[in-house]
């Protein structure tokens, strides 16, 4: 079933708050991090807010300039984004 506009993916590869924390710890803006990773600033914002899923390849690229182990940015097994329908 296709995802409805404005809804969050059911499962995320990344932990959005961890991505934001690591970026801020490195003193980077979303724009600067997006440029280093090679993605749009919009996609970076969507990844941090949990509106879009980071691909495993992009998550690896994000971890590198943040000097952060990938495991810190990954969503832990069993964590599921709550759906508005229950």
Secondary structure as GFF3:
##gff-version 3
##sequence-region A 1 86
A	DSSP	alpha_helix	16	25	.	.	.	ID=ss1
A	DSSP	alpha_helix	30	37	.	.	.	ID=ss2
A	DSSP	alpha_helix	41	49	.	.	.	ID=ss3
A	DSSP	alpha_helix	56	65	.	.	.	ID=ss4
A	DSSP	alpha_helix	70	73	.	.	.	ID=ss5
###
